[in-house]
């Protein structure tokens, strides 16, 4: 008896946020370790002043319009045709 091998595509692994930097008064740059070249990465900043987001197929994106004097939790997810990753560990940010 023999079995045939099968190729199964799974959802990507969670990205790892490497760095969050402030570029201007209300703009931040988020850099992550890419785990899948075919993925689109979406980064969200959630806080009491609302939800902000940016997305990229690379390893960084810029988010504008975050109000000064606010605290946010930054997370990232990877999305491919096979599905969506679990969120990354959150990184705190105070603007």
PyMOL Python script that loads the backbone (N, CA, C, O; Angstrom):
from pymol import cmd

cmd.read_pdbstr("""\
ATOM      1  N   UNK A   1       0.840  -1.162   0.000  1.00  0.00           N
ATOM      2  CA  UNK A   1       0.000   0.000   0.000  1.00  0.00           C
ATOM      3  C   UNK A   1       0.900   1.245   0.000  1.00  0.00           C
ATOM      4  O   UNK A   1       1.896   1.301   0.722  1.00  0.00           O
ATOM      5  N   UNK A   2       0.545   2.215  -0.799  1.00  0.00           N
ATOM      6  CA  UNK A   2       1.331   3.456  -0.833  1.00  0.00           C
ATOM      7  C   UNK A   2       0.397   4.652  -0.668  1.00  0.00           C
ATOM      8  O   UNK A   2      -0.797   4.580  -0.961  1.00  0.00           O
ATOM      9  N   UNK A   3       0.952   5.708  -0.209  1.00  0.00           N
ATOM     10  CA  UNK A   3       0.143   6.928  -0.098  1.00  0.00           C
ATOM     11  C   UNK A   3       0.767   8.030  -0.939  1.00  0.00           C
ATOM     12  O   UNK A   3       1.982   8.099  -1.125  1.00  0.00           O
ATOM     13  N   UNK A   4      -0.086   8.860  -1.422  1.00  0.00           N
ATOM     14  CA  UNK A   4       0.359   9.978  -2.251  1.00  0.00           C
ATOM     15  C   UNK A   4       0.628  11.182  -1.360  1.00  0.00           C
ATOM     16  O   UNK A   4      -0.128  11.483  -0.437  1.00  0.00           O
ATOM     17  N   UNK A   5       1.717  11.851  -1.662  1.00  0.00           N
ATOM     18  CA  UNK A   5       2.008  13.058  -0.887  1.00  0.00           C
ATOM     19  C   UNK A   5       1.086  14.185  -1.337  1.00  0.00           C
ATOM     20  O   UNK A   5       0.689  14.260  -2.500  1.00  0.00           O
ATOM     21  N   UNK A   6       0.762  15.044  -0.404  1.00  0.00           N
ATOM     22  CA  UNK A   6      -0.104  16.188  -0.693  1.00  0.00           C
ATOM     23  C   UNK A   6       0.549  17.449  -0.169  1.00  0.00           C
ATOM     24  O   UNK A   6       1.226  17.435   0.860  1.00  0.00           O
ATOM     25  N   UNK A   7       0.341  18.525  -0.878  1.00  0.00           N
ATOM     26  CA  UNK A   7       0.854  19.828  -0.465  1.00  0.00           C
ATOM     27  C   UNK A   7      -0.312  20.628   0.099  1.00  0.00           C
ATOM     28  O   UNK A   7      -1.295  20.882  -0.597  1.00  0.00           O
ATOM     29  N   UNK A   8      -0.197  21.018   1.345  1.00  0.00           N
ATOM     30  CA  UNK A   8      -1.259  21.780   1.992  1.00  0.00           C
ATOM     31  C   UNK A   8      -0.709  23.152   2.367  1.00  0.00           C
ATOM     32  O   UNK A   8       0.299  23.259   3.065  1.00  0.00           O
ATOM     33  N   UNK A   9      -1.373  24.185   1.901  1.00  0.00           N
ATOM     34  CA  UNK A   9      -0.966  25.544   2.229  1.00  0.00           C
ATOM     35  C   UNK A   9      -1.673  25.979   3.501  1.00  0.00           C
ATOM     36  O   UNK A   9      -2.890  25.849   3.627  1.00  0.00           O
ATOM     37  N   UNK A  10      -0.896  26.494   4.437  1.00  0.00           N
ATOM     38  CA  UNK A  10      -1.465  26.930   5.713  1.00  0.00           C
ATOM     39  C   UNK A  10      -1.356  28.448   5.846  1.00  0.00           C
ATOM     40  O   UNK A  10      -0.620  29.094   5.101  1.00  0.00           O
ATOM     41  N   UNK A  11      -2.077  28.991   6.777  1.00  0.00           N
ATOM     42  CA  UNK A  11      -2.011  30.431   7.053  1.00  0.00           C
ATOM     43  C   UNK A  11      -0.600  30.793   7.520  1.00  0.00           C
ATOM     44  O   UNK A  11       0.096  29.948   8.084  1.00  0.00           O
ATOM     45  N   UNK A  12      -0.173  32.026   7.294  1.00  0.00           N
ATOM     46  CA  UNK A  12       1.187  32.420   7.688  1.00  0.00           C
ATOM     47  C   UNK A  12       1.360  32.491   9.202  1.00  0.00           C
ATOM     48  O   UNK A  12       0.390  32.583   9.954  1.00  0.00           O
ATOM     49  N   UNK A  13       2.615  32.446   9.624  1.00  0.00           N
ATOM     50  CA  UNK A  13       2.942  32.613  11.044  1.00  0.00           C
ATOM     51  C   UNK A  13       2.763  34.075  11.442  1.00  0.00           C
ATOM     52  O   UNK A  13       2.718  34.961  10.589  1.00  0.00           O
ATOM     53  N   UNK A  14       2.664  34.309  12.723  1.00  0.00           N
ATOM     54  CA  UNK A  14       2.527  35.682  13.225  1.00  0.00           C
ATOM     55  C   UNK A  14       3.800  36.472  12.954  1.00  0.00           C
ATOM     56  O   UNK A  14       4.899  35.953  13.149  1.00  0.00           O
ATOM     57  N   UNK A  15       3.670  37.718  12.507  1.00  0.00           N
ATOM     58  CA  UNK A  15       4.865  38.549  12.348  1.00  0.00           C
ATOM     59  C   UNK A  15       5.399  38.984  13.713  1.00  0.00           C
ATOM     60  O   UNK A  15       4.687  38.943  14.716  1.00  0.00           O
ATOM     61  N   UNK A  16       6.654  39.397  13.728  1.00  0.00           N
ATOM     62  CA  UNK A  16       7.273  39.892  14.960  1.00  0.00           C
ATOM     63  C   UNK A  16       7.621  41.365  14.765  1.00  0.00           C
ATOM     64  O   UNK A  16       8.445  41.702  13.914  1.00  0.00           O
ATOM     65  N   UNK A  17       7.002  42.236  15.543  1.00  0.00           N
ATOM     66  CA  UNK A  17       7.307  43.664  15.453  1.00  0.00           C
ATOM     67  C   UNK A  17       8.701  43.894  16.019  1.00  0.00           C
ATOM     68  O   UNK A  17       8.986  43.527  17.159  1.00  0.00           O
ATOM     69  N   UNK A  18       9.573  44.508  15.208  1.00  0.00           N
ATOM     70  CA  UNK A  18      10.957  44.743  15.607  1.00  0.00           C
ATOM     71  C   UNK A  18      11.181  46.140  16.164  1.00  0.00           C
ATOM     72  O   UNK A  18      11.981  46.327  17.081  1.00  0.00           O
ATOM     73  N   UNK A  19      10.466  47.132  15.603  1.00  0.00           N
ATOM     74  CA  UNK A  19      10.744  48.510  15.987  1.00  0.00           C
ATOM     75  C   UNK A  19       9.541  49.392  15.667  1.00  0.00           C
ATOM     76  O   UNK A  19       8.887  49.223  14.638  1.00  0.00           O
ATOM     77  N   UNK A  20       9.265  50.325  16.554  1.00  0.00           N
ATOM     78  CA  UNK A  20       8.245  51.349  16.316  1.00  0.00           C
ATOM     79  C   UNK A  20       8.920  52.688  16.578  1.00  0.00           C
ATOM     80  O   UNK A  20       9.431  52.927  17.672  1.00  0.00           O
ATOM     81  N   UNK A  21       8.922  53.565  15.570  1.00  0.00           N
ATOM     82  CA  UNK A  21       9.584  54.861  15.731  1.00  0.00           C
ATOM     83  C   UNK A  21       8.651  55.987  15.317  1.00  0.00           C
ATOM     84  O   UNK A  21       7.790  55.819  14.453  1.00  0.00           O
ATOM     85  N   UNK A  22       8.840  57.144  15.952  1.00  0.00           N
ATOM     86  CA  UNK A  22       8.055  58.332  15.608  1.00  0.00           C
ATOM     87  C   UNK A  22       8.833  59.126  14.573  1.00  0.00           C
ATOM     88  O   UNK A  22      10.002  59.453  14.774  1.00  0.00           O
ATOM     89  N   UNK A  23       8.168  59.434  13.459  1.00  0.00           N
ATOM     90  CA  UNK A  23       8.806  60.150  12.361  1.00  0.00           C
ATOM     91  C   UNK A  23       8.480  61.633  12.405  1.00  0.00           C
ATOM     92  O   UNK A  23       9.316  62.463  12.047  1.00  0.00           O
ATOM     93  N   UNK A  24       7.305  61.965  12.828  1.00  0.00           N
ATOM     94  CA  UNK A  24       6.848  63.351  12.917  1.00  0.00           C
ATOM     95  C   UNK A  24       5.893  63.431  14.098  1.00  0.00           C
ATOM     96  O   UNK A  24       5.764  62.469  14.856  1.00  0.00           O
ATOM     97  N   UNK A  25       5.230  64.551  14.259  1.00  0.00           N
ATOM     98  CA  UNK A  25       4.358  64.724  15.413  1.00  0.00           C
ATOM     99  C   UNK A  25       3.277  63.656  15.494  1.00  0.00           C
ATOM    100  O   UNK A  25       2.964  63.181  16.586  1.00  0.00           O
ATOM    101  N   UNK A  26       2.700  63.271  14.360  1.00  0.00           N
ATOM    102  CA  UNK A  26       1.581  62.325  14.415  1.00  0.00           C
ATOM    103  C   UNK A  26       1.774  61.130  13.487  1.00  0.00           C
ATOM    104  O   UNK A  26       0.804  60.460  13.135  1.00  0.00           O
ATOM    105  N   UNK A  27       3.019  60.855  13.086  1.00  0.00           N
ATOM    106  CA  UNK A  27       3.308  59.721  12.202  1.00  0.00           C
ATOM    107  C   UNK A  27       4.264  58.758  12.892  1.00  0.00           C
ATOM    108  O   UNK A  27       5.265  59.173  13.477  1.00  0.00           O
ATOM    109  N   UNK A  28       3.945  57.462  12.816  1.00  0.00           N
ATOM    110  CA  UNK A  28       4.859  56.444  13.341  1.00  0.00           C
ATOM    111  C   UNK A  28       5.206  55.470  12.224  1.00  0.00           C
ATOM    112  O   UNK A  28       4.417  55.253  11.304  1.00  0.00           O
ATOM    113  N   UNK A  29       6.398  54.887  12.316  1.00  0.00           N
ATOM    114  CA  UNK A  29       6.839  53.844  11.399  1.00  0.00           C
ATOM    115  C   UNK A  29       6.953  52.548  12.183  1.00  0.00           C
ATOM    116  O   UNK A  29       7.574  52.512  13.245  1.00  0.00           O
ATOM    117  N   UNK A  30       6.357  51.489  11.663  1.00  0.00           N
ATOM    118  CA  UNK A  30       6.393  50.181  12.311  1.00  0.00           C
ATOM    119  C   UNK A  30       7.169  49.231  11.410  1.00  0.00           C
ATOM    120  O   UNK A  30       6.866  49.107  10.223  1.00  0.00           O
ATOM    121  N   UNK A  31       8.174  48.558  11.977  1.00  0.00           N
ATOM    122  CA  UNK A  31       8.998  47.598  11.239  1.00  0.00           C
ATOM    123  C   UNK A  31       8.804  46.222  11.869  1.00  0.00           C
ATOM    124  O   UNK A  31       8.740  46.099  13.092  1.00  0.00           O
ATOM    125  N   UNK A  32       8.712  45.192  11.039  1.00  0.00           N
ATOM    126  CA  UNK A  32       8.511  43.838  11.543  1.00  0.00           C
ATOM    127  C   UNK A  32       9.396  42.864  10.774  1.00  0.00           C
ATOM    128  O   UNK A  32       9.931  43.174   9.709  1.00  0.00           O
ATOM    129  N   UNK A  33       9.529  41.669  11.360  1.00  0.00           N
ATOM    130  CA  UNK A  33      10.236  40.582  10.681  1.00  0.00           C
ATOM    131  C   UNK A  33       9.214  39.858   9.829  1.00  0.00           C
ATOM    132  O   UNK A  33       8.224  39.325  10.330  1.00  0.00           O
ATOM    133  N   UNK A  34       9.475  39.849   8.527  1.00  0.00           N
ATOM    134  CA  UNK A  34       8.558  39.223   7.576  1.00  0.00           C
ATOM    135  C   UNK A  34       8.691  37.707   7.660  1.00  0.00           C
ATOM    136  O   UNK A  34       9.800  37.173   7.649  1.00  0.00           O
ATOM    137  N   UNK A  35       7.556  37.018   7.744  1.00  0.00           N
ATOM    138  CA  UNK A  35       7.574  35.557   7.838  1.00  0.00           C
ATOM    139  C   UNK A  35       7.097  34.883   6.557  1.00  0.00           C
ATOM    140  O   UNK A  35       7.160  33.659   6.433  1.00  0.00           O
ATOM    141  N   UNK A  36       6.620  35.686   5.601  1.00  0.00           N
ATOM    142  CA  UNK A  36       6.072  35.104   4.376  1.00  0.00           C
ATOM    143  C   UNK A  36       6.132  36.151   3.266  1.00  0.00           C
ATOM    144  O   UNK A  36       5.542  37.224   3.389  1.00  0.00           O
ATOM    145  N   UNK A  37       6.846  35.838   2.184  1.00  0.00           N
ATOM    146  CA  UNK A  37       7.016  36.793   1.085  1.00  0.00           C
ATOM    147  C   UNK A  37       5.724  37.091   0.335  1.00  0.00           C
ATOM    148  O   UNK A  37       5.627  38.117  -0.339  1.00  0.00           O
ATOM    149  N   UNK A  38       4.736  36.218   0.438  1.00  0.00           N
ATOM    150  CA  UNK A  38       3.472  36.406  -0.279  1.00  0.00           C
ATOM    151  C   UNK A  38       2.404  37.098   0.563  1.00  0.00           C
ATOM    152  O   UNK A  38       1.280  37.297   0.101  1.00  0.00           O
ATOM    153  N   UNK A  39       2.747  37.462   1.784  1.00  0.00           N
ATOM    154  CA  UNK A  39       1.735  37.992   2.706  1.00  0.00           C
ATOM    155  C   UNK A  39       1.584  39.507   2.594  1.00  0.00           C
ATOM    156  O   UNK A  39       2.512  40.227   2.225  1.00  0.00           O
ATOM    157  N   UNK A  40       0.392  39.954   2.922  1.00  0.00           N
ATOM    158  CA  UNK A  40       0.130  41.369   3.160  1.00  0.00           C
ATOM    159  C   UNK A  40       0.029  41.535   4.670  1.00  0.00           C
ATOM    160  O   UNK A  40      -0.710  40.810   5.336  1.00  0.00           O
ATOM    161  N   UNK A  41       0.771  42.487   5.199  1.00  0.00           N
ATOM    162  CA  UNK A  41       0.814  42.717   6.640  1.00  0.00           C
ATOM    163  C   UNK A  41      -0.034  43.936   6.989  1.00  0.00           C
ATOM    164  O   UNK A  41       0.076  44.983   6.351  1.00  0.00           O
ATOM    165  N   UNK A  42      -0.868  43.791   7.993  1.00  0.00           N
ATOM    166  CA  UNK A  42      -1.692  44.897   8.469  1.00  0.00           C
ATOM    167  C   UNK A  42      -1.330  45.171   9.919  1.00  0.00           C
ATOM    168  O   UNK A  42      -1.355  44.278  10.765  1.00  0.00           O
ATOM    169  N   UNK A  43      -0.992  46.427  10.187  1.00  0.00           N
ATOM    170  CA  UNK A  43      -0.612  46.859  11.533  1.00  0.00           C
ATOM    171  C   UNK A  43      -1.727  47.741  12.075  1.00  0.00           C
ATOM    172  O   UNK A  43      -2.209  48.635  11.378  1.00  0.00           O
ATOM    173  N   UNK A  44      -2.135  47.496  13.307  1.00  0.00           N
ATOM    174  CA  UNK A  44      -3.165  48.325  13.927  1.00  0.00           C
ATOM    175  C   UNK A  44      -2.622  48.962  15.201  1.00  0.00           C
ATOM    176  O   UNK A  44      -1.833  48.363  15.932  1.00  0.00           O
ATOM    177  N   UNK A  45      -3.061  50.180  15.443  1.00  0.00           N
ATOM    178  CA  UNK A  45      -2.773  50.894  16.689  1.00  0.00           C
ATOM    179  C   UNK A  45      -4.119  51.165  17.342  1.00  0.00           C
ATOM    180  O   UNK A  45      -4.911  51.961  16.839  1.00  0.00           O
ATOM    181  N   UNK A  46      -4.375  50.505  18.456  1.00  0.00           N
ATOM    182  CA  UNK A  46      -5.662  50.653  19.133  1.00  0.00           C
ATOM    183  C   UNK A  46      -5.451  51.339  20.474  1.00  0.00           C
ATOM    184  O   UNK A  46      -4.573  50.965  21.252  1.00  0.00           O
ATOM    185  N   UNK A  47      -6.270  52.344  20.727  1.00  0.00           N
ATOM    186  CA  UNK A  47      -6.186  53.067  21.991  1.00  0.00           C
ATOM    187  C   UNK A  47      -7.499  53.757  22.286  1.00  0.00           C
ATOM    188  O   UNK A  47      -8.476  53.613  21.551  1.00  0.00           O
ATOM    189  N   UNK A  48      -7.507  54.508  23.373  1.00  0.00           N
ATOM    190  CA  UNK A  48      -8.754  55.177  23.760  1.00  0.00           C
ATOM    191  C   UNK A  48      -9.160  56.257  22.764  1.00  0.00           C
ATOM    192  O   UNK A  48     -10.316  56.679  22.753  1.00  0.00           O
ATOM    193  N   UNK A  49      -8.227  56.712  21.926  1.00  0.00           N
ATOM    194  CA  UNK A  49      -8.538  57.730  20.921  1.00  0.00           C
ATOM    195  C   UNK A  49      -8.945  57.121  19.579  1.00  0.00           C
ATOM    196  O   UNK A  49      -9.130  57.849  18.603  1.00  0.00           O
ATOM    197  N   UNK A  50      -9.088  55.792  19.519  1.00  0.00           N
ATOM    198  CA  UNK A  50      -9.554  55.168  18.289  1.00  0.00           C
ATOM    199  C   UNK A  50      -8.625  54.096  17.755  1.00  0.00           C
ATOM    200  O   UNK A  50      -7.670  53.687  18.414  1.00  0.00           O
ATOM    201  N   UNK A  51      -8.928  53.651  16.543  1.00  0.00           N
ATOM    202  CA  UNK A  51      -8.183  52.593  15.863  1.00  0.00           C
ATOM    203  C   UNK A  51      -7.569  53.175  14.593  1.00  0.00           C
ATOM    204  O   UNK A  51      -8.260  53.789  13.781  1.00  0.00           O
ATOM    205  N   UNK A  52      -6.264  52.973  14.435  1.00  0.00           N
ATOM    206  CA  UNK A  52      -5.532  53.429  13.257  1.00  0.00           C
ATOM    207  C   UNK A  52      -4.845  52.213  12.653  1.00  0.00           C
ATOM    208  O   UNK A  52      -4.536  51.259  13.367  1.00  0.00           O
ATOM    209  N   UNK A  53      -4.599  52.237  11.331  1.00  0.00           N
ATOM    210  CA  UNK A  53      -3.973  51.073  10.705  1.00  0.00           C
ATOM    211  C   UNK A  53      -3.203  51.472   9.455  1.00  0.00           C
ATOM    212  O   UNK A  53      -3.428  52.531   8.869  1.00  0.00           O
ATOM    213  N   UNK A  54      -2.285  50.587   9.065  1.00  0.00           N
ATOM    214  CA  UNK A  54      -1.578  50.695   7.789  1.00  0.00           C
ATOM    215  C   UNK A  54      -1.285  49.276   7.326  1.00  0.00           C
ATOM    216  O   UNK A  54      -1.302  48.346   8.132  1.00  0.00           O
ATOM    217  N   UNK A  55      -1.016  49.099   6.037  1.00  0.00           N
ATOM    218  CA  UNK A  55      -0.706  47.759   5.526  1.00  0.00           C
ATOM    219  C   UNK A  55       0.376  47.848   4.470  1.00  0.00           C
ATOM    220  O   UNK A  55       0.583  48.892   3.851  1.00  0.00           O
ATOM    221  N   UNK A  56       1.074  46.715   4.273  1.00  0.00           N
ATOM    222  CA  UNK A  56       2.197  46.667   3.344  1.00  0.00           C
ATOM    223  C   UNK A  56       2.513  45.215   3.012  1.00  0.00           C
ATOM    224  O   UNK A  56       2.220  44.312   3.796  1.00  0.00           O
ATOM    225  N   UNK A  57       3.114  44.997   1.844  1.00  0.00           N
ATOM    226  CA  UNK A  57       3.617  43.664   1.500  1.00  0.00           C
ATOM    227  C   UNK A  57       5.098  43.559   1.846  1.00  0.00           C
ATOM    228  O   UNK A  57       5.702  42.504   1.655  1.00  0.00           O
ATOM    229  N   UNK A  58       5.683  44.629   2.348  1.00  0.00           N
ATOM    230  CA  UNK A  58       7.101  44.644   2.713  1.00  0.00           C
ATOM    231  C   UNK A  58       7.313  44.352   4.183  1.00  0.00           C
ATOM    232  O   UNK A  58       6.658  43.483   4.759  1.00  0.00           O
ATOM    233  N   UNK A  59       8.246  45.095   4.789  1.00  0.00           N
ATOM    234  CA  UNK A  59       8.593  44.872   6.185  1.00  0.00           C
ATOM    235  C   UNK A  59       8.381  46.098   7.056  1.00  0.00           C
ATOM    236  O   UNK A  59       8.849  46.140   8.194  1.00  0.00           O
ATOM    237  N   UNK A  60       7.673  47.106   6.530  1.00  0.00           N
ATOM    238  CA  UNK A  60       7.366  48.284   7.338  1.00  0.00           C
ATOM    239  C   UNK A  60       6.185  49.031   6.737  1.00  0.00           C
ATOM    240  O   UNK A  60       5.852  48.855   5.565  1.00  0.00           O
ATOM    241  N   UNK A  61       5.562  49.861   7.550  1.00  0.00           N
ATOM    242  CA  UNK A  61       4.532  50.775   7.057  1.00  0.00           C
ATOM    243  C   UNK A  61       4.468  51.977   7.984  1.00  0.00           C
ATOM    244  O   UNK A  61       4.905  51.922   9.134  1.00  0.00           O
ATOM    245  N   UNK A  62       3.913  53.067   7.460  1.00  0.00           N
ATOM    246  CA  UNK A  62       3.800  54.311   8.220  1.00  0.00           C
ATOM    247  C   UNK A  62       2.333  54.584   8.515  1.00  0.00           C
ATOM    248  O   UNK A  62       1.466  54.400   7.660  1.00  0.00           O
ATOM    249  N   UNK A  63       2.071  55.022   9.731  1.00  0.00           N
ATOM    250  CA  UNK A  63       0.723  55.324  10.177  1.00  0.00           C
ATOM    251  C   UNK A  63       0.676  56.797  10.570  1.00  0.00           C
ATOM    252  O   UNK A  63       1.473  57.247  11.393  1.00  0.00           O
ATOM    253  N   UNK A  64      -0.245  57.540   9.989  1.00  0.00           N
ATOM    254  CA  UNK A  64      -0.328  58.976  10.261  1.00  0.00           C
ATOM    255  C   UNK A  64      -1.611  59.319  11.004  1.00  0.00           C
ATOM    256  O   UNK A  64      -2.569  58.546  11.010  1.00  0.00           O
ATOM    257  N   UNK A  65      -1.612  60.481  11.626  1.00  0.00           N
ATOM    258  CA  UNK A  65      -2.819  60.996  12.252  1.00  0.00           C
ATOM    259  C   UNK A  65      -3.053  60.567  13.681  1.00  0.00           C
ATOM    260  O   UNK A  65      -4.124  60.829  14.229  1.00  0.00           O
ATOM    261  N   UNK A  66      -2.071  59.908  14.311  1.00  0.00           N
ATOM    262  CA  UNK A  66      -2.265  59.507  15.706  1.00  0.00           C
ATOM    263  C   UNK A  66      -2.207  60.744  16.595  1.00  0.00           C
ATOM    264  O   UNK A  66      -1.252  61.515  16.505  1.00  0.00           O
ATOM    265  N   UNK A  67      -3.201  60.951  17.449  1.00  0.00           N
ATOM    266  CA  UNK A  67      -3.218  62.146  18.294  1.00  0.00           C
ATOM    267  C   UNK A  67      -2.116  62.115  19.352  1.00  0.00           C
ATOM    268  O   UNK A  67      -1.812  61.068  19.924  1.00  0.00           O
ATOM    269  N   UNK A  68      -1.529  63.277  19.598  1.00  0.00           N
ATOM    270  CA  UNK A  68      -0.471  63.390  20.610  1.00  0.00           C
ATOM    271  C   UNK A  68      -1.040  63.158  22.009  1.00  0.00           C
ATOM    272  O   UNK A  68      -2.210  63.428  22.277  1.00  0.00           O
ATOM    273  N   UNK A  69      -0.183  62.652  22.888  1.00  0.00           N
ATOM    274  CA  UNK A  69      -0.576  62.437  24.271  1.00  0.00           C
ATOM    275  C   UNK A  69      -1.496  61.256  24.479  1.00  0.00           C
ATOM    276  O   UNK A  69      -2.249  61.217  25.452  1.00  0.00           O
ATOM    277  N   UNK A  70      -1.445  60.283  23.567  1.00  0.00           N
ATOM    278  CA  UNK A  70      -2.316  59.106  23.663  1.00  0.00           C
ATOM    279  C   UNK A  70      -1.483  57.838  23.789  1.00  0.00           C
ATOM    280  O   UNK A  70      -0.321  57.803  23.383  1.00  0.00           O
ATOM    281  N   UNK A  71      -2.084  56.802  24.352  1.00  0.00           N
ATOM    282  CA  UNK A  71      -1.432  55.501  24.500  1.00  0.00           C
ATOM    283  C   UNK A  71      -2.115  54.517  23.564  1.00  0.00           C
ATOM    284  O   UNK A  71      -3.342  54.450  23.500  1.00  0.00           O
ATOM    285  N   UNK A  72      -1.292  53.745  22.829  1.00  0.00           N
ATOM    286  CA  UNK A  72      -1.807  52.773  21.870  1.00  0.00           C
ATOM    287  C   UNK A  72      -1.147  51.419  22.081  1.00  0.00           C
ATOM    288  O   UNK A  72      -0.050  51.322  22.633  1.00  0.00           O
ATOM    289  N   UNK A  73      -1.833  50.383  21.634  1.00  0.00           N
ATOM    290  CA  UNK A  73      -1.288  49.033  21.579  1.00  0.00           C
ATOM    291  C   UNK A  73      -1.134  48.681  20.104  1.00  0.00           C
ATOM    292  O   UNK A  73      -2.113  48.676  19.358  1.00  0.00           O
ATOM    293  N   UNK A  74       0.107  48.386  19.679  1.00  0.00           N
ATOM    294  CA  UNK A  74       0.412  48.113  18.279  1.00  0.00           C
ATOM    295  C   UNK A  74       0.491  46.604  18.067  1.00  0.00           C
ATOM    296  O   UNK A  74       1.218  45.919  18.788  1.00  0.00           O
ATOM    297  N   UNK A  75      -0.244  46.077  17.091  1.00  0.00           N
ATOM    298  CA  UNK A  75      -0.154  44.665  16.718  1.00  0.00           C
ATOM    299  C   UNK A  75      -0.102  44.540  15.202  1.00  0.00           C
ATOM    300  O   UNK A  75      -0.487  45.457  14.477  1.00  0.00           O
ATOM    301  N   UNK A  76       0.379  43.392  14.733  1.00  0.00           N
ATOM    302  CA  UNK A  76       0.463  43.130  13.294  1.00  0.00           C
ATOM    303  C   UNK A  76      -0.067  41.733  12.998  1.00  0.00           C
ATOM    304  O   UNK A  76       0.078  40.819  13.809  1.00  0.00           O
ATOM    305  N   UNK A  77      -0.683  41.576  11.824  1.00  0.00           N
ATOM    306  CA  UNK A  77      -1.117  40.265  11.340  1.00  0.00           C
ATOM    307  C   UNK A  77      -0.674  40.112   9.894  1.00  0.00           C
ATOM    308  O   UNK A  77      -0.513  41.097   9.174  1.00  0.00           O
ATOM    309  N   UNK A  78      -0.481  38.871   9.477  1.00  0.00           N
ATOM    310  CA  UNK A  78      -0.131  38.555   8.095  1.00  0.00           C
ATOM    311  C   UNK A  78      -1.318  37.869   7.439  1.00  0.00           C
ATOM    312  O   UNK A  78      -1.995  37.054   8.066  1.00  0.00           O
ATOM    313  N   UNK A  79      -1.573  38.198   6.178  1.00  0.00           N
ATOM    314  CA  UNK A  79      -2.710  37.623   5.447  1.00  0.00           C
ATOM    315  C   UNK A  79      -2.225  37.107   4.099  1.00  0.00           C
ATOM    316  O   UNK A  79      -1.545  37.825   3.366  1.00  0.00           O
ATOM    317  N   UNK A  80      -2.576  35.852   3.768  1.00  0.00           N
ATOM    318  CA  UNK A  80      -2.340  35.286   2.441  1.00  0.00           C
ATOM    319  C   UNK A  80      -3.650  34.679   1.956  1.00  0.00           C
ATOM    320  O   UNK A  80      -4.668  34.748   2.645  1.00  0.00           O
ATOM    321  N   UNK A  81      -3.619  34.081   0.763  1.00  0.00           N
ATOM    322  CA  UNK A  81      -4.816  33.405   0.253  1.00  0.00           C
ATOM    323  C   UNK A  81      -5.218  32.244   1.145  1.00  0.00           C
ATOM    324  O   UNK A  81      -6.386  31.857   1.175  1.00  0.00           O
ATOM    325  N   UNK A  82      -4.248  31.682   1.879  1.00  0.00           N
ATOM    326  CA  UNK A  82      -4.534  30.532   2.737  1.00  0.00           C
ATOM    327  C   UNK A  82      -5.178  30.928   4.059  1.00  0.00           C
ATOM    328  O   UNK A  82      -5.741  30.078   4.750  1.00  0.00           O
ATOM    329  N   UNK A  83      -5.105  32.204   4.419  1.00  0.00           N
ATOM    330  CA  UNK A  83      -5.710  32.633   5.673  1.00  0.00           C
ATOM    331  C   UNK A  83      -4.930  33.735   6.349  1.00  0.00           C
ATOM    332  O   UNK A  83      -4.031  34.347   5.772  1.00  0.00           O
ATOM    333  N   UNK A  84      -5.303  33.966   7.587  1.00  0.00           N
ATOM    334  CA  UNK A  84      -4.753  35.070   8.374  1.00  0.00           C
ATOM    335  C   UNK A  84      -3.997  34.506   9.572  1.00  0.00           C
ATOM    336  O   UNK A  84      -4.423  33.523  10.179  1.00  0.00           O
ATOM    337  N   UNK A  85      -2.872  35.136   9.907  1.00  0.00           N
ATOM    338  CA  UNK A  85      -2.090  34.699  11.064  1.00  0.00           C
ATOM    339  C   UNK A  85      -2.761  35.142  12.361  1.00  0.00           C
ATOM    340  O   UNK A  85      -3.689  35.951  12.356  1.00  0.00           O
ATOM    341  N   UNK A  86      -2.283  34.605  13.445  1.00  0.00           N
ATOM    342  CA  UNK A  86      -2.646  35.141  14.749  1.00  0.00           C
ATOM    343  C   UNK A  86      -1.961  36.499  14.891  1.00  0.00           C
ATOM    344  O   UNK A  86      -0.957  36.737  14.219  1.00  0.00           O
ATOM    345  N   UNK A  87      -2.461  37.388  15.731  1.00  0.00           N
ATOM    346  CA  UNK A  87      -1.792  38.686  15.906  1.00  0.00           C
ATOM    347  C   UNK A  87      -0.413  38.522  16.544  1.00  0.00           C
ATOM    348  O   UNK A  87      -0.161  37.572  17.285  1.00  0.00           O
ATOM    349  N   UNK A  88       0.465  39.466  16.239  1.00  0.00           N
ATOM    350  CA  UNK A  88       1.774  39.503  16.885  1.00  0.00           C
ATOM    351  C   UNK A  88       1.591  39.870  18.360  1.00  0.00           C
ATOM    352  O   UNK A  88       0.504  40.257  18.790  1.00  0.00           O
ATOM    353  N   UNK A  89       2.675  39.738  19.119  1.00  0.00           N
ATOM    354  CA  UNK A  89       2.645  40.292  20.473  1.00  0.00           C
ATOM    355  C   UNK A  89       2.461  41.795  20.347  1.00  0.00           C
ATOM    356  O   UNK A  89       2.997  42.404  19.421  1.00  0.00           O
ATOM    357  N   UNK A  90       1.726  42.395  21.247  1.00  0.00           N
ATOM    358  CA  UNK A  90       1.473  43.835  21.155  1.00  0.00           C
ATOM    359  C   UNK A  90       2.654  44.622  21.712  1.00  0.00           C
ATOM    360  O   UNK A  90       3.355  44.182  22.623  1.00  0.00           O
ATOM    361  N   UNK A  91       2.847  45.799  21.131  1.00  0.00           N
ATOM    362  CA  UNK A  91       3.902  46.713  21.555  1.00  0.00           C
ATOM    363  C   UNK A  91       3.223  48.007  21.997  1.00  0.00           C
ATOM    364  O   UNK A  91       2.439  48.577  21.238  1.00  0.00           O
ATOM    365  N   UNK A  92       3.509  48.485  23.217  1.00  0.00           N
ATOM    366  CA  UNK A  92       2.880  49.728  23.663  1.00  0.00           C
ATOM    367  C   UNK A  92       3.528  50.945  23.006  1.00  0.00           C
ATOM    368  O   UNK A  92       4.725  50.937  22.718  1.00  0.00           O
ATOM    369  N   UNK A  93       2.745  51.975  22.776  1.00  0.00           N
ATOM    370  CA  UNK A  93       3.255  53.216  22.189  1.00  0.00           C
ATOM    371  C   UNK A  93       2.545  54.393  22.831  1.00  0.00           C
ATOM    372  O   UNK A  93       1.320  54.407  22.944  1.00  0.00           O
ATOM    373  N   UNK A  94       3.327  55.383  23.252  1.00  0.00           N
ATOM    374  CA  UNK A  94       2.759  56.635  23.740  1.00  0.00           C
ATOM    375  C   UNK A  94       3.182  57.738  22.792  1.00  0.00           C
ATOM    376  O   UNK A  94       4.375  57.933  22.557  1.00  0.00           O
ATOM    377  N   UNK A  95       2.214  58.462  22.243  1.00  0.00           N
ATOM    378  CA  UNK A  95       2.522  59.521  21.274  1.00  0.00           C
ATOM    379  C   UNK A  95       2.767  60.838  21.977  1.00  0.00           C
ATOM    380  O   UNK A  95       3.040  61.845  21.324  1.00  0.00           O
TER     381      UNK A  95
END
""", "prot")
cmd.dss("prot")
cmd.show_as("cartoon", "prot")
cmd.util.cbc("prot")
cmd.orient("prot")
